[in-house]
Amino acid sequence: MSLDIAVRHALLRIGAVGLASAVTAVVLLGLGRVILIGDLGIATPSLPQTNASPSPTPTISPAVLSDIAAPNPSPTLTPTREPSPTAAATPTKTPLALTSFAFLGRTYVGIVVPEVGRTFFAPFAGTVEVRIYQFIDGEVRVGSNVPNLPFYPYISVVAADKKITYRPGTMPSVTEVLAHDGASVAAGDPLFGLVALGRSSWTTFYNSSAPYNIVVSLQDVPSGRDLDPTIYISGA
């Protein structure tokens, strides 16, 4: 009996504790809903808000997009003026060596050419005369054609008032005749060139010790009087 009574008391205590716990839970739940949710008809107290001045929002200007983007102008470059190349100096050829002399009462000018490759030009306008000579049996002959003997040209320019005659070396080994017999030439037209340095026909015909490459004479027309040809002598 005492045991049953003890059990009943224990069960009653447990039931009382459970009931108290349930009531407490309901009360706490109601208060929580009132405080947190406010859906039981009791207005939750509103907390006073501090009027804080809002931070100014920076104003951003809208970007304006152009239909065509203008390129940034490139800096204008002033062209640097390059120094003009110095013109190469034209090599000056060695002057011709001229010697005036007389032979059998006539006057001539002997020319010593310092280097090969010189070309001689007509000193004035006129008509070209080309005569070919050979030295045969101690005689000077024109118009002959002995194949085994040298041919020597006499090249003249005949104007209305004067005639100039050049006597270079053998052709074609020394002298290349550039003008044709009977052709009309102007001042500056080529007459002949020296492809080698050889003695004038004068050395073969009249004076074996003559050192000249060319012998020149100038006569007045129609008198035949000798004139000084040095003013007309040049070779490029």
C-alpha positions as CSV (number, residue, x, y, z in Angstrom):
1,M,0.0,0.0,0.0
2,S,2.7,2.4,0.9
3,L,4.3,1.6,-2.4
4,D,1.2,2.5,-4.4
5,I,0.7,5.7,-2.6
6,A,4.3,6.6,-3.4
7,V,3.8,5.8,-7.0
8,R,0.6,7.9,-7.2
9,H,2.3,10.9,-5.5
10,A,5.1,10.6,-8.0
11,L,2.7,10.5,-11.0
12,L,0.9,13.5,-9.6
13,R,4.1,15.4,-9.3
14,I,5.0,14.5,-12.8
15,G,1.6,15.5,-14.1
16,A,1.7,18.8,-12.2
17,V,5.2,19.5,-13.6
18,G,4.0,18.7,-17.1
19,L,0.9,20.9,-16.8
20,A,3.0,23.8,-15.5
21,S,5.4,23.3,-18.3
22,A,2.6,23.4,-20.9
23,V,1.1,26.5,-19.4
24,T,4.4,28.2,-19.3
25,A,5.1,27.3,-22.9
26,V,1.7,28.7,-24.0
27,V,2.3,31.9,-22.2
28,L,5.8,32.3,-23.6
29,L,4.5,31.5,-27.1
30,G,1.8,34.2,-26.8
31,L,4.2,36.8,-25.6
32,G,6.7,35.9,-28.4
33,R,4.0,36.4,-31.0
34,V,2.9,39.7,-29.5
35,I,6.5,41.0,-29.3
36,L,7.9,39.6,-32.6
37,I,4.8,39.2,-34.9
38,G,2.2,41.5,-33.4
39,D,-0.7,39.4,-34.8
40,L,-2.7,39.1,-31.6
41,G,-4.2,42.7,-31.8
42,I,-1.7,44.3,-29.5
43,A,0.3,47.0,-31.3
44,T,4.0,46.6,-30.9
45,P,5.6,49.7,-29.8
46,S,7.5,51.5,-32.6
47,L,11.0,52.6,-31.9
48,P,11.7,56.3,-32.6
49,Q,13.8,56.7,-35.7
50,T,16.8,59.0,-35.7
51,N,16.5,61.5,-38.6
52,A,19.9,61.0,-40.1
53,S,20.6,63.2,-43.1
54,P,21.1,61.0,-46.0
55,S,24.5,61.0,-47.6
56,P,24.4,63.0,-50.8
57,T,24.3,60.8,-53.8
58,P,27.0,61.9,-56.3
59,T,25.4,63.1,-59.5
60,I,26.7,61.2,-62.5
61,S,26.4,63.0,-65.8
62,P,25.1,60.7,-68.5
63,A,27.8,59.9,-71.1
64,V,27.1,61.3,-74.5
65,L,28.0,58.9,-77.2
66,S,28.7,60.4,-80.6
67,D,27.7,58.4,-83.7
68,I,31.2,58.9,-85.1
69,A,34.1,59.0,-82.7
70,A,36.4,61.9,-83.6
71,P,39.9,60.5,-83.7
72,N,42.4,62.2,-81.5
73,P,44.5,64.4,-83.8
74,S,48.0,63.1,-84.2
75,P,50.7,65.6,-83.5
76,T,51.8,67.2,-86.7
77,L,55.3,66.1,-87.5
78,T,57.5,68.7,-89.1
79,P,59.5,66.8,-91.7
80,T,63.1,66.8,-90.9
81,R,65.0,68.2,-93.8
82,E,67.7,65.9,-94.8
83,P,70.9,67.4,-95.9
84,S,71.1,67.2,-99.7
85,P,73.8,64.8,-100.8
86,T,76.8,66.6,-102.0
87,A,77.1,66.2,-105.7
88,A,80.0,64.0,-106.6
89,A,82.6,66.1,-108.2
90,T,83.1,65.2,-111.8
91,P,86.7,64.0,-112.2
92,T,88.7,66.6,-114.2
93,K,90.6,65.0,-117.0
94,T,94.2,66.0,-117.6
95,P,94.5,68.8,-120.2
96,L,95.8,68.0,-123.6
97,A,99.4,69.0,-124.3
98,L,99.6,71.2,-127.3
99,T,102.7,72.1,-129.3
100,S,102.8,74.5,-132.3
101,F,105.3,73.8,-135.0
102,A,106.0,74.5,-138.7
103,F,106.8,72.1,-141.5
104,L,107.6,73.1,-145.1
105,G,106.2,76.6,-144.6
106,R,102.9,75.5,-143.0
107,T,101.9,75.7,-139.4
108,Y,100.5,72.8,-137.3
109,V,99.6,71.9,-133.7
110,G,100.7,68.6,-132.3
111,I,98.5,67.0,-129.5
112,V,99.7,64.6,-126.8
113,V,96.7,62.9,-125.3
114,P,97.3,61.9,-121.6
115,E,94.9,59.0,-121.5
116,V,92.9,56.7,-123.7
117,G,89.1,57.1,-124.2
118,R,89.1,60.7,-125.4
119,T,86.5,61.8,-128.0
120,F,86.9,64.7,-130.3
121,F,84.0,66.8,-131.5
122,A,83.3,69.2,-134.4
123,P,84.4,72.7,-133.2
124,F,82.0,74.3,-135.6
125,A,79.2,73.4,-138.1
126,G,80.2,72.1,-141.5
127,T,80.6,69.1,-143.7
128,V,82.7,66.1,-142.8
129,E,85.5,64.9,-145.0
130,V,87.2,61.6,-144.3
131,R,90.3,60.6,-146.3
132,I,92.2,57.3,-145.8
133,Y,95.9,57.3,-146.4
134,Q,98.6,54.5,-146.5
135,F,102.4,54.8,-146.6
136,I,103.6,52.7,-149.5
137,D,107.2,52.5,-150.7
138,G,108.1,55.7,-148.9
139,E,105.1,57.6,-150.4
140,V,101.9,58.9,-148.8
141,R,99.0,57.6,-150.9
142,V,95.3,58.3,-150.6
143,G,92.6,55.8,-151.7
144,S,94.9,52.8,-151.8
145,N,93.9,49.4,-150.3
146,V,96.8,47.3,-149.3
147,P,95.5,44.9,-146.6
148,N,98.8,44.3,-144.8
149,L,99.6,48.0,-144.4
150,P,98.1,50.4,-141.8
151,F,95.3,52.8,-142.7
152,Y,95.5,56.4,-141.5
153,P,92.4,58.6,-141.4
154,Y,92.4,62.4,-142.0
155,I,89.2,63.8,-140.6
156,S,88.2,67.3,-141.6
157,V,85.3,69.7,-141.0
158,V,84.8,72.2,-143.8
159,A,82.7,75.4,-143.2
160,A,82.1,78.3,-145.5
161,D,85.1,80.2,-144.2
162,K,87.5,77.7,-142.7
163,K,88.7,74.0,-142.7
164,I,90.1,72.1,-139.8
165,T,91.9,68.7,-140.3
166,Y,92.8,66.1,-137.6
167,R,95.5,63.4,-138.2
168,P,95.2,60.7,-135.6
169,G,96.7,57.2,-135.5
170,T,95.8,54.0,-137.4
171,M,92.2,52.8,-137.8
172,P,90.6,50.9,-136.3
173,S,93.2,49.8,-133.7
174,V,93.9,53.3,-132.4
175,T,91.2,55.5,-134.0
176,E,87.4,55.0,-134.2
177,V,85.9,57.3,-136.8
178,L,82.4,58.3,-135.6
179,A,81.4,60.7,-138.4
180,H,80.7,59.7,-142.0
181,D,82.3,61.3,-145.1
182,G,79.9,63.9,-146.5
183,A,77.8,64.2,-143.4
184,S,76.7,67.6,-142.1
185,V,77.6,68.2,-138.4
186,A,76.8,70.8,-135.9
187,A,79.3,72.2,-133.3
188,G,79.7,69.5,-130.6
189,D,78.9,66.5,-132.8
190,P,81.4,63.6,-132.3
191,L,84.0,63.2,-135.0
192,F,86.3,60.4,-133.7
193,G,87.6,58.7,-130.6
194,L,90.8,57.2,-129.4
195,V,90.5,53.6,-128.4
196,A,94.2,53.3,-127.8
197,L,97.2,55.6,-127.5
198,G,99.1,55.4,-130.7
199,R,101.2,57.9,-132.7
200,S,99.7,60.1,-135.3
201,S,100.2,59.3,-139.0
202,W,102.6,62.3,-138.9
203,T,105.2,60.1,-137.2
204,T,105.0,57.6,-140.0
205,F,104.7,60.0,-142.9
206,Y,107.1,62.9,-142.0
207,N,108.9,62.7,-138.7
208,S,109.6,59.4,-136.9
209,S,110.5,61.2,-133.7
210,A,107.3,63.2,-133.4
211,P,105.6,62.3,-130.1
212,Y,102.1,63.5,-131.1
213,N,98.9,61.4,-131.0
214,I,97.1,63.9,-133.2
215,V,98.3,66.7,-135.5
216,V,95.8,69.4,-136.4
217,S,95.8,72.2,-139.0
218,L,93.4,75.1,-139.7
219,Q,93.2,77.0,-143.0
220,D,91.1,79.9,-144.1
221,V,88.6,79.2,-147.0
222,P,89.0,79.9,-149.8
223,S,92.5,81.5,-149.5
224,G,94.1,78.5,-147.8
225,R,96.0,80.7,-145.3
226,D,97.1,79.0,-142.1
227,L,95.2,79.9,-138.9
228,D,95.8,79.0,-135.3
229,P,93.7,76.0,-134.5
230,T,94.3,75.9,-130.7
231,I,91.1,77.8,-129.9
232,Y,89.2,74.9,-131.5
233,I,91.0,72.0,-129.9
234,S,89.4,70.1,-127.1
235,G,88.8,66.5,-126.3
236,A,86.3,65.0,-123.8
